[in-house]
């Protein structure tokens, strides 16, 4: 076992034991002022203690021992979900969908229920309180299963079971959801028109590339109610579909959209799945649960005028047959037609294939399938014999319930008949619940033969009805030797009038269409932007705006972002200029009153009607007193980087509330002028000239990572009193491709540096110690009533302490975990100040590589040699280091958060075990 592996494993196991922060002085040696070696020795000793345990786990895996034996019995519940193992997670999430954080009532069942309700095939629990949902594709690429003991953290809502660990996810496969192949792949597809070569077949070619340049996306002309559909070749019970949306631009075009499943080639004639659906701007793919809809054609339609339909992939997954391979019994056996043939997966309707059951002539013969657990049954598919004797099955009944005796269970509809000329039929049972599914032939001298019985679950969207064919006794049939009639009951109060569908079945009307409010907007973005131009913020009322509800970080709140910030979204273009590396666009000039730099830029662009506007390409977002100023002035010395008016406008976190978006854009006026003037020309293979503007601009507001204090004036209280929307959410909605740099230092040293930097009534190491003690006590008091995350974002956790000394700003892991739930890891670069201080050359080269900047030429290397900016003042250097006891209590406080940070970033340097100077 390598030392690296041992250290990472130690981090993982430590994380669950020490978070949130608690004093561990009884278990650890004291850490003195100048020497960090006791902490290093402690870590090495701990690794030695863990080695035997780790080796046992690895050998258990290699010997094929069953990891399930290590889990509490409640961990595995085959009636609802199947444990698939413990896996390593990453900061960008192996299961990236519908994340939930900080749920103090988290349990396996709660997470599975959450993911099931959203149409996902897999659920994963992590770090005691977290839940993530995944698709089949997510699980297929999840990696190698680890020892179950690595998922060692008790669930916050059920201490008797485990909910993953630090970057360890406990994965469950949800029963009743599709895990089979994409049945739309390669099937014939059609659409209303073809624009720009975006043919319908691109949506089913298996290419999931969300970029138009990948030749993977469809495209219609702009028209009213555009549509697309795929022909599956036969009627299928559809569990869910997955749609991959375009991401290089125009991602909002698809919202809202409708999904239709049925047997008509006219999309709108097929039943609609739910109401209007929508895409979150941050999502590339969307899973739409279809609740067991049956049909040959799956269609997508955009309701509205002058809309363009673009789909980069549509995947259709059939619902699993819950009866397959399940135990079956029947009233008697004749001609070796055993009951097990009804659930063996063979659908051949000919007796010679040995796929069909057979009873002797009996009174009321029956066959029963044991599903093993209660299931909400949407469809029962019965395959009849086709080589002869089809009429034997007519007049059968389906029963579903928890009684092993078939005729004691509720009946699904009345007497059913296989349609003439067919050998199978699908019976809609509308969510009838039960463990046993039975088929019965009422009458004397009846022979029961079926070649397959398939059972499919579905999402119940209305009160169960007894659907019967109108020609079969108007719902009358035999039940427990009595002739009774079944009423079709519709509506919550039972007073809604049933209707007859296209197959002559009595059914309930579809529920009224409701707009989905938890997945983003479902109205036209372009129309909204146009509507709010020139309107005061307080006059904006969005269509169908509802009272917001509490939610967790990572769950997109586009509706609220646009409601709270209409001026931002109305000013943005549909897409940024494609030949500019920096996000820029041309904006109509206002009244000719622009300043001289703007006028000069208008003249250079050869137009009198527009001016260039730019946002930063990269943001240095934190933390304060962690070298953000030094990094900013190093970066802007690169020849391909220009700065705006200054270093840190603090607009996203503070000035946004009293200075408009145009004021923020004005901050980069001079940068925009330099960007447009710096061009790079190149030739294509056909010698066509291409002009690129490769210069970028940057801002370095050190408050962006952590400061959400001002959002409380706009938002609402949530259950855990945590911010439901972060600054990161807003920037993500505006700039999905932005890049961020985070520079961090030992949080203990950061706090002392902040104390020395800001004006204080008096400064001494004793005064700093007193403040540190008060700050820690205040934070612990906060934790008695609120979560760690809530306290990290609460300014009141620092009350009664004079001066700008902020303990919570050292909880780097809390803030970074939030940002990494919104932006992927490849958008965020994290660097230690200590590393940049030791080797500025390598540190800056890694940043330039992250920003995809060109090489630094000879004569431009002052970037690596400049003196530190904003360094500690000479008068405060005389105070010396903080007291050893102050360092110790602060190290104790920050230690668990540093461990989580090191695990989050997979870098042991963020433990700050050594006493490194900056």
N, C-alpha and C positions, 0 to 999 in steps of 0.2 A: 504494500500500500504506500503510495507516494505521500510525502509530507503535505503537498498541496491539497490532495484529496482529503487528508485527515483534517486539515485546517478548515476547509470548506464545510465538511461534515460537522465539525465542532461548532462552527458558526450557526449552522442550521439547527442543531439541537439546543444550543444556548438560547436562540431567539425565543423559542416558545416558553422558556423558563423565566425570563427576566423582563418581559414586557407586560404591563407598563413599568415605569421606573420605580424601583424600590431600593432601599439601602441594603448593601451586601457586606457591610463592614465586618460582620461576624464570620464571614466565609473567606475573606480575602486579606492579603497583606496590604498595609498602608502604602500608598504611592507618594513618595516624597517629591520635593520641588524640582530637583534637577535630574533625577535618574528614573527612567521608565523601566529598568530591567526587572523589577519585581513583577510587573504586569506581564512582561514577556515570559518570565519563568513560570508564572501561574498558568498562562495559556499552554505552555509546553507540558506542564504536569497534567493539566486537564486532558490534553490529547493522549497522553500515555494511559490515563485511566479509562479513556473511551476506546482505546485500540482493541482490547479484547472483545468488547461488546460489538464493535464494528465488524471485526473479523468473523464473529459468530453469525452476524446478519448476512455478510457476503457469502459465507459458506452455505448458509441455509438457502440463499437464492440459487447458488450454483448446484446444490444437490437436489433442487426441484421441490423443496419443502413447500407446503401449502401456506402462503402468507395469511390466508383467511383465519388460520388457527390463532393468530396473534391478536385478532380483533375481538371486541365485545360482540356478543351474539346479535345485538341490535344492528350492527353495522351492515349486515347482509339481509336484505328484505326482498326475496324473489317475487313477492306478490306485486311489487311496484317498480323495483329497480334492481339492477345487478351491479355489484362492486367489480370494477375492472382493474383496480390497482392504484398504487401510489406513483406519481410521476413528478419529475422536475418541472417547475414552471419557470417562466421568464418574465421580465418586467413588462413586456408588451403583451403577455398573456397567451398561453396555448389555447385557452378557451376565451376568446375576446368579446363574446356577446353578453349583453344585459348584465354587466357587473353590478354586484351589490357589496358595499363595504360597511363595516361598523354595525352589523345587525347583532344586537345583544341577545337575540332569541334564535340564533342560527342553529340549524340542525340539518341532518341529511335529508329528512323528509321535507323540510321547508324549502331547501334548495332545489330538490327534485321537483317539487310542486311548482316552484317559480319558473323553472326552465320548461317544464311540461306545458304550462299555461302560455308560454311564448313560442311554442312550436319547435323546441330543440330536442335533439336525440340524446344529448349527453348533458350531465350536470357535474360540476366540480366544486368541492368545498376547500377552503384554504384559510390558514391562519386564524382558525377558531370562529371568525365572524364574517368571512367572505364567501361569496357564491358567484360562480361563473358558469355560463352556458356555452355549449359547443355543438357544432354540426358533425356529420359523419366525416367530412373532410378534415375538420380540426382533430378528431381522434386518430385518424389514419396517419397524421404527421406528428403525433404527440411525443414520440420517442420511446426509449426503452423503459420498461417498468422497473421501479426501484423496490427495495425492501419495504414492506408495509409499515414497519416500525419507524420509518422516516416521516410518515404522516402521523405525528405523535401529539398533536394539540387537541385537547378536548373541545367539543362544540360548545359555544357560549350558551346555547339554549338547551343542551342535553349533555351533561358532563359524562354520561355513560357511553358516549360514542366519540369518535375522532373526526375532526374536520381539518385534515391536511396539516400543514406546518408552514414554516417560513420558506417561501418559494417551493413548496411541496403541495401538490393538489391531489386530493382524493377524488377519483373519477367514478361516476356511475352511469351505466347505460339505462335509459328510461324505457320501461316496458310499454309497448303499444305505439312506439314511434319507429319510423322507417330507418333501417340500417342497410338496405339493399342498394342496388345500382341506380344510377340516374336513368330512368326509362325514357327520357326525352332525347337522350344523346343520339344524334344522327337521324332523328325522325324528320319527316317532311314538315316544313314550317312555312307559314304564309303571313303576309301583312298587307295593309291597305295600299301602300305605295313604297317606292324605293328612292331614297335621296342620297346623293353622294356615294353611290355604290354600296350602301349599307344594307345588303340583302337579308331576308328573314332567316336564312339558314345559318347565319353567323351566331345566332343566339343558342344554337344546339350543336355547335361544332366542337365542344369540349375546350375551347380556348377561353379562359376566364380573365384574360388581360383586360383591365378596365380603361386602357388608354386607346383613343381612336387610332393612333398610329399603329397599333398592333393588329389592325384588320380583323378585330374580333367583335365589333359592335354593329348592331343594326341601325338604320336611320330611315325615318319616313320624311315626307315633305310636311311642312306646316299645314295642318288641316283640322277640321272639326272631328272630335272623337276618334283619333287614330287607334288602330287595333293591330294585334299580332296574335297568332295562335299556332300550336303544334298539334299534329295528328299522332296520337300514341298507338294507333293501329287497332285498338280494341278498348272496350270500356274497362276502366281500372278504378279501384278505390284509392283515391289520392290522399296521402297523409299530409304532405306539405310540398311547397315549391320554394326554391331558392332563386332569387334574382340578383344578378351582379350588375350594378349600375356603373355608368361612365364616371370617371374620376378626374380626367385631365381638365375638363370644364363641364359646365352645363348640368351638374349633378342634380340641380333643383328641378329640371324639366319634368322628371318622372312623377313628381308629387302634385296632386294626388293621382293614384292609379287604382283600377279595379281588376280583380281576378275572377274569371268565369271558368267553370268546369261543367261539362255536359256532353251531349251527343249530337249537337247541332254545329254545322260549320259556320253559322252566323253567331259570332261571339256573344252578342247581347241577348240571344235567345236562350243561352245557357244560364243556369242559376249562378248568382254572384256569391263569392265567398266573403262574407262579412260586408262591411261598408267600404268607404274609401280608405285606402292604405297610403302610407307615406314613407319616405326615406329620411333618416337623420343625415344631415350634411357630413357628419364624420364617418358614416358607414359606407362601405363598398358593397356589401351584400345584405340582403333582407330576406328573412325566412317568413313565409306566410303560411300558417297552419290552415289546412283545408277541411279539417273536421270530418274526414271520411267521405267527402264528396265523390260521387262516381261519375265517370264520363270518359269519352274517347278523346275529347278535345280540351286542351287547357289554353285559355286565352287571356291576354292582358289588354286593357283598354284605358285610354286617358280621356276622361270626360272633360269637355270644354272646347272652346273655340281656339283655332290657330295654335294647335299644340303639336310638338314634335316628339315622337316616340323613339327612344334609343335604348336598346337592351344589349348588354355585353355577354350575358349568358342567362339562360333559363333552365333550371334543373327541376325535374319532377320526380318525386319519390312516392312509390306506392306504399300504402299502409301494410304493415306485416300481418300475415294470416295468423291470428292468435290460436287457432285450433291445430295448426300444423304439428304433428307428432304428439299431440296430447292424448291421454288415455280415453278410450271409448268403450262403451258396452251397448249391447242391443238385446231386445227381448228374446231372441233365439237365433240360431245359425242354421242355414241350409245351403247345400252346394258349396261349402267352404267359403262362403261370402262373409268373412269375418269383419267385425265392426271396425277393427283397426285400419281397414282399407279406406275408410271415410276421411282419415286425417293423415294419410301417408304422402301427400303431395302429388300423387298421380291423378291427373284430370282426364285421362283417357276414358271416354264414355262407352267403350265396347267391353262386353263381358270377357272376351278372350284375353284381354290385357291383364286380368286379375287385379283390377283396380276398384271393383264395385262390391258393395256389401249385398247380402241376401238373407232374408228371413223366410221361414215357411209361411203358408197362409195362416193368419191369426186374427184374433179380434184385437183391434187397436195396437198393432205392432209399433215399436218405438226404437230410437237410437239416441244415445246421450254422449256428449263430449264434456269432459271435465277440464275446464280451463285452468284449474289450480288456484284461482283467486277471483274475487269479484271484479267484473269488467263492465264498463259502460259500452254496450254493444250498439253500433250504428248499423252494420250490415251483416246479414247472413247470406252467403252465396251457396246455393244448392245446385250440384251438377247431377243431372239425371242420366240414365242409361239411354243410348242412342241407337243401338243395333236392333233393339226390339222393345216392346212392352213399355213404351214411354207413358202410356195412360195409367199405369199402376200407381204412379206417384201423385196424380192429381187429387186435389182435396186434402193436402197435408197441412199440418199446423206446426208452428215454431213456438217453443216455450223457453223462457229464460228466467232463471231464479237461483235460489240457494238450496232448494230441496232436491235431493238425488232422484226423487220420483218425478218423472217428466211432467205428468198431467197436473201436478200440484203447483207448478210454477206459472206465473203470468204468461199469457199468450201474446205473441207479437202479431197483431192483425187478426184476420179471420182465417178462412180456408184459402190456401194459396194454390195456384195452378201454374205450371210451366207454360209460357206462351207457345202457341202453335208454331211448329217449325223450328223450335229451339230446344236445346237440351239443358239449359241452365237459366237460373233467375236469381236476382239479388233482392232480398227482402229487407226493407228499411225498418229497423226496429227503434229508431229515434232515441237511442241512449238507454234502453231498458237494461237494468243492472242485474247481474247475477254471475254465479260461478259455473253453472251448468247450462248448456245450450242443447236442447232436445228437439227432435223431429218426430212427429207422431201421425199415424194414419187412422183416423176415426172410422169405425165400422167393422163388419164381420168379414172374414175370409180375405183379408188384405195382405199383400206381399210388399214389404218395404225394401227397396233397392236404391241406394245412392252411390254415386261414383266419387264424390268428394263433397265435404262440407267445409266452408271457409268462414271464419269469423273475423270481423274487423271492428276495431274501436273507433270512436270519433268524438269530437267536441260537441257537447249538448248545448244548443243555442236557444232552445225553447222547451216548454213543458212537453213531456212525452205524449204522443198521440198514438192511437191504435189505427194504423193506416191499413185500409182494405181496398180491394178493387170494387168499384161500384156495381159490378155485375155479379158479385158473389155474396148475395144475401144481405147487401147493405150493412156489412159488418157483423152479421150474425154467425155464430158457430157453436161448436160443442166445447164445453169446459166442465170437467168433473161430472160427466154424464148429464149435464143440463144444457139446454139450448139457450144461450144468452146472446144479446146484441151488444156490440162494443161501440160506444160513442166516440167520435173523433173530437177531442177536447183541445181547444186552442186558446192561447193567451194566458196571462197570469191569473186572471179572474175566471177563466174558462168560458168567457162569453164571446170570444172572437170567432167569426164564422169561418169554417174550413173551406178549402177550395179544391178543385180537381186539377191535377197536373197533366202534363202532356201524355202520360202513360195511363191515364184513367184512374190514378190513385188519389184517394182523399188525403189531403195533407193540410198543414197549417201554412198560412202566408208567411213569407220571409219577414223577419223583424225589420223595423224601420232602420234605414241606413243611418249610422252614427259615425261621425268623424273620429278617427283615432287621435287621442290627445297626448299619448305618452310616447309618440315616436316622431315628433317634430311637426312642422307645418304641413298642411294639406291644401294650400291655396297658392295661387300663382305668384311667385316671387317678383317677377318683373313688374306685374301690375301693382304690387304692394310698393315697390321702390318708386314707381312713378306717382303713386297716390300720395306719398308722404312728402314729396318735394314741396318746400315752401310752407309746410304746416308745422305749427309749434308742437313740441314733444308732448305737452299735456293735452293736446287735442286729439292724439292718436288713439283710435279704438280699433283693434284688429278684429277681423271677422271671426265669429264663433269663439271669442276669447272666454275662457272659463277661469274660475278661481284656481290658482295654482295649488299643487299638492306637494307634500314633502317628498324628496327623492334623494338619491345618493350621488356622489361625484362619479363621473364617467357616464351618467345617463343624460343624453343630450336634451337641452331645454331651449331649443331654437325659438319656439314661440315666445318664451319669456325674454330671451335675449333681444329679439326684434321689438318686442313691446317696450322694453326698457331703453333701447338704443336705436330708435328709428332713423335718426340722422346719419348714423354710421352706415347702415345697410342701404339707405337710399343714395348715398354718395358713391358706393362701390360700383365698379363696372361688372358686366357679366363675366368677363375674364380679363386677366392682366395681359399686357402686351407680350406676345410670344417670343419676340426677338430680344427681350430684355431679361437678363438674369435676375435683376432686382424686380420686385413687384411694383409695376408702374402702369399708369393709364393716362390717356388724354381727357381733360375735363374742359367743358365749355367755359370760356373766360367770362367773368362777371362785370359788365358795365364799363370795361376798359379802365378800371381804377387800380389795376395791379401795380405792384412796386416795380422798380426798374429791372430787377433781376428776372422777374416774370416776363416783362415786355421783351427783354433780350431773348429769352427762351422762346417766346412766341415767334419772334422774327427768325430765329435760327431754324425753327421747324417749318417755316414757309407758310404759316397760317396766321390769321388774325382772330381766330375764333376759339382756339383751344390752348390749353397749357398742360404741361406734364405734371402729374401728381405721383408721389412715390411713398411707399411704406418701407420700413427697414426690412432688409433681407434676413438679418440676424439680430436677435435680442440677447444681451447679457443681462440675465434676470436676477442674479443674486450671488451670494448674500452680502449684506452690509458688513463692512470691515473684513472682507475676504478678498481684497485685491481687485474689485471690479474696475476701479479707476485705472490702476496699473495695466490691466488687461485691455481696457478700452483704448488707451493711448498707444499701446503696442500694436493693436490690430489696425487702427486707422493710419499707421505708418506704412502699411502694405500698399503698393502702387495701385492695386485694384479695389481699394476701399476708400470711400469718402465719408466724412462725418457731416452731421447736420449742424444745427445751431450750437449744440453743446453735447454733454455726455448723457444726462438723465432728465428727461422731461417729466417723468412720473405721471404720464397722462392716463394710462390704462387703470392705474390703481387709485389716483387721487384727483388730478386736474380734470379728468373727464366729467366730473360732476359740476364743474362750473365753466369749463372752456370747451367749446365745440370741437367736433372732429376736424373742421377746417383749420382750426388753430394748431392741432397736432400735425396736420399735413404741411402747414406753413413752416413747421420746425425743420422740414427737410427740403425747403425750396432751393437752397444753394446746392445741396447734394443732388437734387434732380437736375439742375443745370449742368453739373459735372458729369452726371450719368449719361445724359443725352448727347453730350459732346464727345464722349469717349467711345469710339466704335472699333470693332474688330471685323475685318473683311476676310472672307474665305470663299473658295470655289467648290461647287459640287462636282460630281463626276462628269456632268454635262457642261462644265465650265460656266454655270450660272452663279453669279455673285450673291453671297449671303452676307448680310450685315448683322452683327450681334453687338449688343451693349453689355459687356461683361463686368462692369463696375457695380459694386454693391454699396449700400450704406448700412449703418449700425446704430443702435442706441443701447444705453447701459443703465436703465433704471433699476437700481438694486432692490426696489420694493416689489418688483413684478412677481417674484417667486412666492412670496409669503403674504403680502398685504391684501386682505379682503375686508378690512375693517369698514370701509365706506359702503360696502354692499348692503349692510344691514338696514340702511335707510330705505332700500328698495325692496328687500325680500321679506319673507315671512318666517315665522318660527317653525322649526321642524321638530320631530319627535325627540331627536338627540341634540337639538339646539346646535346643529352643525350647518355650515353654509351649503345650500343645495347647488349653487352656481359659483364657479370660481372665475377669476380673471382669465385663466387658461381656457375656459369654455368660450369666452367671448373672442379671444384672439384666434382660437381654433375655427370659429365660425367665419371670421374675417379672412384669416390666412391659414388655410389647412396645410400649406407646405412651408411654413416658417421654420426657421432653425433657432435653437436656443443654446446658450452657453451658461453653465452654472459653475462658479468658482467657490470652493469651500475651504475652510481651515478648521483646525481643532476648535470645537465650539467653546471650550473653556477659555482658550486664548482669544477667541473672537469676542467673547463677552468683556474680557478685561480691556481689550483694545477699544471697544465701544465706550466703555466707562471713561477711558483716558481721552478719547477723541471729543466727545460732546462736553459742552460747558456744564460744570457742576459747581454747587456752592463751595465745596471743598473737596480736595482729592488726596487720598492717602490709601495705603493698602488696608488699613484697619477699616476705613469707611467702606471700601469696596467689599470687604468680607461681610460687614453688617448688611449691606444691600443684597449680597448673594444669598445670605441666610433668609432674609425676608422674601426675596423672589422665589426661592425654593418652597418655603412654607406656603406662600400664596398659590403656587401652582398645585401643590398637594391638596390644598383646600378646594381648588377648582375640580380636581379629579374625584373628590368625594361626591360631587353632584353631576359631573359631566364626563364625557369621554375624552381620551387623549387628544383626538382630532379637534373636538370642540374647544378644548383649552388652548390648543396651538393656534387657533384662529381668534381667540377672545382677547381683546386688549385688556379687559378687566382682570385677567389673571396676573397682571403686573401692577395692579392698583397699590396705592400707598407707598410707592417707591419713587423718590424724587429723581429727576434727571432721566435721560433717554437711555436706560439700561434695560435691554429686552432679552430675558432668559429664553423665551419661546422661540426666538429666531434661530437658536441652535438645534431645534428639532428637525434637522434637515430631511430625515427619512419621511416624516409625515407629509411635508410639502412636495417632495420629489415623487412619492408614491401617487399623490393626487395628479401631478402633472403627467406621469407616465401612464395614468389611466385615460388620459385625454390625447396625448401625443405619443407616438411610438418611440422606442429607444433611439432609432437612427435620426431622430429630429433633435435630440437633447444630448449635448456633450458636457460631461461633468469632469472637472479637474481640481486637484488639490493645490492650494497655494504653495504648500511646502514643496511639491514637485516642481512647480514653476520657479521657485526661489533657488532650488538646487541646480536645475538645468533649464534655464530659460530658452535655450536654443531648441532642444527637443520638444519642450512643452508648447512653444509657439508653432513649430512645424506641424505638430499633431492637430492644432486648432486650424491652421491654414488648410490642412488636408480635409478636415471635417467641413470646412466652408467651400471646398473645391476651388481654392484660389491658386493662381499661378505661382511659379517659383520666385524666391527672393533673390535678386541679382546682386552682384558685387556693388558696393556703394549704398545699398539699401538695407544693410544689416544692422542699422542702428536699432531696429526692432528688438534685437537680442541683447543690446548693450546699454539700453537706457536705464537711468536711475529709477528706483521705485517711486511711483506717484502716490501722493496722499499718505506718506509714511508717518510713523509716530513722531510727534514733535519732541525736540531735544529737551525741553523743560520737563516733559513727563517721563523721559527715559531715566531721569535721576531718581524717580520713585522706585525703580527696580521691579522685580517680579512680584507677583501676588504672593500672599502668605501660603506656606505649605498646606495649612489646614483649609484654606479657601480652595486651592487647587484640588484637594482631595474630595471635598463635598461636591464640587462641580463635576469632577470626573465621575463620581458615583452617580450623580444625577443623569449625566449625558450618556453614560456607558451603554445602557440597553438600547438607546436609540442609535448609537453608533454601530452596535452589532447588527441591528436591523438594516441600517444603511449599507453596511459592508455586504450583507447577504443580498440586498436588493440590487446592488451594482456589481456583485461578484468580484469585489476588490477588497482585500484585507487591509489595504492602506487606510481605508476610512475608519478603521478601529482606533487610529491614532495611539497605538500602544507606546511608541517612542516619543520622547520629549523633543520634538522638532521645532526649531526656531524658523521664523519667516523673515 
